[in-house]
Amino acid sequence: MFRKLVKGCLLATACLLPAIATAQSAQSDTVKGIERYRELLADGNPADLWEARGEGLWKETRGSKKASLETCDLGKGPGVVKGAYTELPRYFKDTGRVMDLETRLLHCMVGIQGLDEAAIKRNAFGAGTNRSDMEALVAYVTSESKGIKMKVSIVHPREKESYAMGEKIFFYRGGSHDFACATCHGESDKRIRLQDLPNLLDKKDAQRAYTTWPAYRVSQGELRTFQWRLFDCFRQQRFPALEYGSDASIALTTFLAKNANGAAFNAPALKR
């Protein structure tokens, strides 16, 4: 009886091996197909349109104070955008807090131009004909860092606190599915539907993932920022909605951005 059982198990294994090999081959073909799809779409990235509109918004006089954003300090001096994104998030003395790009832009739009903070937040993520000024500004500023290596600092005590908080959030499990960021992004070779999931604890994966946001999402016909990426991840984890520009969102960004240090920034990019 034992011999028959062993023989049956061996036969079953032998039958499964070709199926496993076929599945692995199909998965490899799918990954290659997606990469080829991205290559074909790479020429003429629609994000260029957001960049152009964002540059116009940066220079345009708007708001109750009738001012442009050309005096906005993103960390490298008033009006300097070249390379600014590669050093964000960072501590800003004038606000006493660590800020990412979107939070800093919001601060400047309110303080320098006199625009309404609540209105900006309500329209932070565009849809259809309802275009977001924030997404356009992010596209412009980040495009000025293309090819420059990430060098996020955690020297200031507040930066250290933000990084540590972001790391805790990354591993925190909760929601109806008991998920954490690490559930999908803490191990290599994971997939969801046809999408490869980067292991954000692996240096190369973290660099490749972070440096390609913001990105134009072909499936949505919109350019999406990193704040949107985190917001949507929280939604998929069944977490409470992530508040736009919150300390939690900035902390998680700090953790992920610091892990991408040393890689050349390559966005706005193109996503499926």
N, C-alpha and C positions, 0 to 999 in steps of 0.2 A: 504494500500500500504506500509506504514511504517513498519507494523508488518511483512509483507511478506519479505521486504528487510532485516530486522533484522534476521528473521528466515533463510533466504538464507545465510547470512554472518556467522551465527552460524554453519550451516551445512558445509559450505566451510572450516571453521576453524577446525571443527571436522574431516574432511577428511584429512586436512593437517597435523594434529598432528602426526598420525602414520608415515607419510612420513618423518617428521622432526626427529622423534625418530629413524627411520631406518637410516637416513643419519648420525645422531650423533653416532649411534652404529657402522656404517661402518667406520666413521672417527676414532673412538676409536680403532677399530680392525686394521686399517691401521697403526696407530701410534705404536701399539703393535707389528705389523708385522715388521716394520722398525727396532724397537729396538731389536727384535729377530734376524733379519738379521745381525745387527751390532755385536751382541753377538757371532753368529756363525763364523763371520769373524775375531773376535778379537784375536783368537789364531793364532800366526804366522803372525803378522802384517808385510806386506812387507816393512814398513818404517824401519825395522831393517836393511835392505840392504843399505838404504841411510845413516843410522847412522854409519854403519861400514865403508862405503866409505868416509864419512865426517871425521871420526876420522883419517883415513889414510891421507886425504888432510891436516888436521890440523898439522900433524907431518911431512909431506913431505916437503923437500926443493925444492922451485919452484921459477920461475920468474928470472928477470935479476939480482936480488940481491942474488939469491940462498939461500933463507932463508925459515924457516918454520914459522907457525903462533904461535908457542909456547911462543913467547914473546908478543903476542897481549893482550892488556889490555881491557877487556870487562867491567871494572868497579870495579873489586874486586882484581886487581893486575895482573901483567904480567903472562899470561898463565893459570890463574885460570878460569875454566869453571863451576865448581860446584856451582849451585845456581845463576849464573850470570844472567840468563834470567829472573828470577823472579823480578829483580830490574831494568829492562829495559822497556821502554826508560828512559834515565837519562842524566843529563848534564855532558859533558866531558870538563874539563878545557883545555886540549891540543888542542881542536878544537874550543872551544868557542861556542858550540851548543849542543842542545839535540839530541841524536842519539838513534835509535832502534838497534836491533841486526844486521840486514842486512846492515844498513848504517855503523855500526862500523866495521863489517867484511870487507866491501868494503874498508874502510879507511886503515885497516891493510894490506889487500892484495895488495893495491897500495903502501902504505908507507913502509911496512916492506919487501914485496917480490918483488916489482917493476913490478907487473902485470898491464895490461892495463885496466883502468877504463871503457872506452867505451865498450870494448869487454866483460867485466864482466856483464855490464848492458844489453847488447844485448842478453846475454845468461842467464839471471837471472832466467827465467822460462823454464825448459826443456820440450822437447816433443819428444816422440819416442826414437830413438837412439841418439838424441842430448841431452845428459845428462847435467844438470846444476850443476856445482861445488858449487854454492851458496846454492842451495837447500840441497845438501848433508851436507855442513858445518852447516847449520841451524839445520838440523835433529840431528846432533851429539851434538851441543852445548845445544840445548833445552832438549835433552834426559838426560843431566846431571843435570837437575833441577826437574826431576820427583819426586813428593811427597813433594816438598818444597813449602811453601805458598808464594803467590804473595805479594810483598811489594814495589810497585812503589812509589817513593817519588816525591812530588811537592813542595819542600822547596825552592830550588833555584829560583830566579826570572825568569830565562829562562824556567824552568820546569813549573812554574805557567802560563807563557805566552803560552807555548805549549799546556797545558791542556785546557786553555780558548779558544785557536784557534780551537782545536779539537772539543770542544763542539759546537762552532759556525758552523763548517763544518757539524757536525752530523745533525743539524737542517736546514741547508741551502737547499732551494728548487731551482731546476733549470733543465736545459736540456729540451728536446722536450716533456718529460712526466711530467714536473714540480714535479719531485721526490726529496726526501731527504733520507738520511740514516734512519731518523725517520719514513718515510713512511712505511717501512717494519719492522723496528725494534724499534718502539716507543710505541707499544701497545702489550698486551698479546693476546694469542689465535689466531694468524694470521698464515696462511699457504700459500704456493705457490706450486702448483702441489701436491706432496705428502710430501713436506718438511715443518716441523714446523719452524716458524720464531721466534727466541729468542727475547724477549723484552730486549734490551740492557740498558734500563733505570731501569730495575728491577734487584736488587742485585744478586739474585740467578741465573737468566738467564744470566746476564753479566759474572758471574764467570764461569758458565758451558760452555758458548760459547768461551770465550777467552782462557781458560786453555786447550782447546782441539785443538789448532792450534800451530804449523803446523800439517798437517794431510795427510795421504795417501788417495787420491781420487780413489776409486775403478773404477768409471766411466771413469776416464782418465788414470789410470795406472801410476800415478805420485804422488810424494810427493809435496804438495803445502805449501808455506810459508804464513805468515800473510800479507806480502806486496802483494802477489798474490791475497789473499782474498779481500783486499781493491781494487786492480786494477780491479778485476772482478765485484765487486759491482758497481764501477763507470761505467763500461761498460754497465751493466744492467740498470743503471739509465739513460743511454744515455748522460752521462757527457763527457767532454773531457778526453782523456786518462790521468790517474794519473801517473805523472812522478816518476820513480823508485827512492826511497830514498829522495824524495822532503820533504821540511818542512811541507807541507800539509799532506803527508802520515804519517810522524812521529807524527805530532800533533794529528791526528785522532787516531793513535795507542796509544798515551799517554793517551788520554781521555778514551779509552776503557780498557786499561791495568789497569789504576788507579781504575776504577770501579769494577775490578775483584779482588782487594786486599783482602787478607784473605783466598782465596781459594787455595787448593793444586794444583800445576801445574800437568797436566796429559797428556802430549803429547811428541812426535808425536802420534797422535791418528788416528782413521780410520773413513772416511766419505764415503757416498754412491758414 
